Amino acid sequence: MASEYDVQRQGWRLECGDTCVLRHNGKSAECILIDISVSGVLVSCDDEMAENLLQGDICGLYLCADPHECPNVVECKVTRRDDTRIGLQFPTGM
């Protein structure tokens, strides 16, 4: 699953490239999990729903492509975003 370790920002980040699902206000978008750490994730989403996320928004994250296979959703807060990448903070860091 993981390819490399990278030391940046708040500790170790594990690069992934796996598919995940982001939910916000009843809508879902399939995204790519760029990297993950103990405090959050960086995802890449090219979707209209994801474009409307703002810093501070709370959204749900499924760490797989099919929410039926991994029914547990992780509540996250949007900490930053650019054209296609969204930084999400896990609840313990919120």
C-alpha positions as CSV (number, residue, x, y, z in Angstrom):
1,M,0.0,0.0,0.0
2,A,2.7,2.5,0.9
3,S,5.6,3.6,-1.2
4,E,7.8,5.9,0.8
5,Y,8.1,7.8,4.0
6,D,8.5,11.5,4.0
7,V,9.4,13.8,6.9
8,Q,7.6,17.1,6.5
9,R,5.3,19.3,8.6
10,Q,4.0,17.4,11.6
11,G,6.0,14.2,11.5
12,W,6.0,11.2,9.3
13,R,3.7,11.0,6.3
14,L,3.0,7.8,4.4
15,E,2.5,8.1,0.7
16,C,-0.4,6.1,-0.6
17,G,-2.1,6.7,-4.0
18,D,-5.2,4.7,-2.9
19,T,-8.8,5.7,-3.7
20,C,-10.9,7.2,-0.9
21,V,-14.4,8.8,-0.7
22,L,-15.0,12.3,0.7
23,R,-18.5,13.2,1.8
24,H,-19.9,16.7,2.5
25,N,-23.5,18.0,2.8
26,G,-24.9,14.7,1.6
27,K,-22.7,14.5,-1.5
28,S,-19.7,12.3,-2.2
29,A,-16.6,12.5,-4.3
30,E,-14.0,9.9,-5.2
31,C,-10.5,11.1,-4.4
32,I,-7.0,9.9,-4.3
33,L,-5.3,9.6,-1.0
34,I,-1.9,11.3,-1.6
35,D,-0.5,10.8,1.9
36,I,-1.6,10.1,5.5
37,S,-0.1,10.9,8.9
38,V,-1.3,10.5,12.5
39,S,-2.8,14.0,12.3
40,G,-4.5,13.9,8.9
41,V,-4.5,13.3,5.2
42,L,-3.9,15.0,1.9
43,V,-6.3,14.0,-0.8
44,S,-6.6,15.0,-4.5
45,C,-10.1,15.5,-5.7
46,D,-11.2,16.7,-9.2
47,D,-14.9,17.1,-8.4
48,E,-17.4,20.0,-8.2
49,M,-18.4,19.0,-4.7
50,A,-14.8,19.1,-3.5
51,E,-14.3,22.5,-5.2
52,N,-16.9,24.0,-2.9
53,L,-15.2,22.9,0.4
54,L,-13.9,25.7,2.5
55,Q,-11.2,25.9,5.2
56,G,-12.9,24.9,8.5
57,D,-15.6,22.7,6.8
58,I,-16.3,19.4,8.5
59,C,-16.6,16.4,6.1
60,G,-16.5,12.6,6.3
61,L,-13.8,10.4,4.8
62,Y,-14.0,6.7,3.9
63,L,-10.5,5.3,3.6
64,C,-11.4,3.1,0.6
65,A,-13.2,3.4,-2.7
66,D,-16.4,1.6,-1.6
67,P,-18.1,2.8,1.6
68,H,-19.9,-0.5,1.9
69,E,-16.6,-2.3,2.2
70,C,-15.3,0.1,4.9
71,P,-18.4,1.5,6.5
72,N,-16.6,3.5,9.2
73,V,-16.4,7.2,8.3
74,V,-13.7,9.5,9.8
75,E,-14.9,13.0,10.5
76,C,-12.3,15.5,9.4
77,K,-11.8,19.2,9.2
78,V,-10.6,21.0,6.0
79,T,-7.4,22.7,7.0
80,R,-6.2,23.9,3.5
81,R,-6.9,23.4,-0.1
82,D,-5.7,24.5,-3.6
83,D,-7.0,23.7,-7.1
84,T,-7.2,19.9,-6.6
85,R,-5.6,19.0,-3.2
86,I,-7.4,19.2,0.1
87,G,-5.7,18.9,3.6
88,L,-7.9,17.2,6.2
89,Q,-7.2,17.0,9.9
90,F,-8.3,14.0,11.9
91,P,-10.5,14.5,15.0
92,T,-7.7,14.1,17.6
93,G,-6.0,17.1,16.1
94,M,-9.2,19.2,15.7
